[in-house]
Amino acid sequence: MKSNTLSAEQIRELAATLKERFEKNRNRHASLRWEEVWNKVSSDPHKITSLYHMEQTEGQPDVIGYDEKKSEYLFCDCAPESPKGRRSVCYDHQALESRKEHKPKHSATAMAAEMGIALLTEAEYQQLQQLGEFDLKTSSWLHTPEDIRSRGGAIFGDKRFGRTFIYHNGAESYYAARGFRGILRV
């Protein structure tokens, strides 16, 4: 991702898209008001750029909560399936470097860092799954605890049979149907 400056028109289009999604999915944030959310977002150009990249990679970011302790709105990728523009990536740079052949073009953690977002934790993924039906055909890499990663593994989640599952895989693996979902705190 290139950290570019967005034009006023791009920001207006992004704001309109986010507002429409916010209003259409009130169940994700029933007690929040769009004007308050956008006022906070619009005061930080880096957060606007991150949301723009989330949208451009087909994540369909939306507000899924508010952290009262930190006074932060939580934007998460709410596309029904793992974002199309972020699939076929291994877990991290170390995994990418460990592949001898057939390397993917990128890793989930590096791509997220370039976008200014974080991979969802297991708890955040479980919270997201309470708000709708996500990853019924795809799966999403999740932030992996160090004790798993240090052994060569990484975790990912999906939803099958009406239930959310968290699995493990080698961090160097990648699949056309596995990407990652991000979270942005504003």
N, C-alpha and C positions, 0 to 999 in steps of 0.2 A: 504494500500500500504506500502510496506517496502521500506525504503530509503536505497537502496543498491548501491554499487559501480558497475558500468557497466564495463564489459570487453572491451578491445579494439575491439574485433570482434563484440560485440553488438553495439558499437558506430558506427563502419563502416557500419553495416547492417542498422541501423537507418538512418544514413546520406544518404545512397543509396536510401532507401525508400522515405525519405523526398525530396530528389533531383528529383527523378522520378515524384513524385506527383506535385512538384513545376513546373517542365517543362511541364507536361501534362495539367496543369490548369493555363496557363499564364493569362487568363482573370481576375483572382483574384488579380494579382500583376504585371501587364504589364510593369511597369517602374522599377521593382526591379531586381537585379542580384543575383543568387544563391550564388556565391562565397562570396559576401559581407554579405549575411544573415548567411551563415554557419560559416564564420570567427567570427561573433559576438556570435552565439550560442556556438561554440566550446570553447570559452573562459570562459564559465560558466558551470561547471559540474552539478550544481543544475538544470539549465535550460535543459540540455541534459537529465537528469533523468526525469524531468517533461514531456518532449516530449516523452520519452520512455514509460512512464505510459499512456500517451494519446494514443499512438499507440497500446500498449498491451491491452487496454480496448476497442479497435476498434473505436476510434474517428477519425482516418485518419486526423491528424493535418496537416494544410497547412497555409501558409502566406496569410493573407487577407488584409494587409495594413501596412503602416509605419506611426508612429506618429512622425512628424518632431520636434515638441516642446520638446518631451522627448527622441528623437533619439532611438525609440524602434520599432522593428518589431512585428507585431501582429500575433501570431499563434492561430488558432481556429480549433475546431473539425469540419471537413467538410464531415463526413460520411453522406450519403444520409438520414439516419434515426438516431435518437438519439442513441449514442453509446451502443452497446449490453452489454458491460461489466459494464455499469453504470445505468442499468434500475432497476425498482422495488425498488426504494429508496424514502423515504419521504423527505421533504425539509431540515430540520435541526435536530440537536441533541435534542432540546427542543420538537419538534414534535415527534421524536422517543421515547423519554421518556414518553410522554403523552399517548401513546397507551397502553391500558391495555392488549390486546391480539393480536395475528397475527402481531407481529412487523416485519417490514422489517429488513434486515441484516445491513443496513447502511442508512445514510442520504446523500443527495447531497452535502450540504455545508461541512460536515466533510470529505467526500471522496475527494472533490476538494482540501481542505486544505492539506490533506495527499499527494496529487499529486503535490502540489505546483502551482495550477492553480486557477482561479476565475470563478465563474459562469458568463455567459454572462448577461449583463444588457439588458433591453428592447431595448435600442438604438443599442447596438452591435448586438442583434438578428435581428433587422430590417435591419442593414447593411449586415449581413450575407445573409439574404434572397434576397438581391439585386444581389448576386453573383451566385445564383443557386436555385435549387429546393430542399429544406430541410424539413424534418419532414412532409412528405405527408401522412404517416401512423402512425407516433409516435408523441410524444410531448416532450418538454424539459423544465425542471424547469429553471427559470431565477432568477437572483439576485432580491430579493423582497425589496421594500422600507419599512422602519421601520414602517410607519403609517399603512401599510397593515399587516405586520408581527405581530405587537403588538395586532392586533385584531384576531389573529389566522389563518390568510390567507397567501397564497403564490401565486405567479404568474408563469405561464408557457406559452409557445408559440407553435404554429404549423402552418402549411400552408395547407389550404383547398380551393378548388374552385378558385385557382389562386391568393389567397389572404392570407397575414399573419395575424393571429389572436393572441391576447394576452388575456388570461383568468385568472381566479382565482380559487382556490380550498382550502380546508383546508390543512394546512401545513403537517398534519399527514397522509394525503392520499398517497397511492402509487399504481401504476399500472404497469403491465408487459410492457406496451408500452410507459411508461414515464421514461425518464432518465434525463441527463443534458449534456449540451455542455459547454466546458471550453474555456477560453482564457488565453494565456500565453504571457506576454510582455517580449521581449528579447532586 
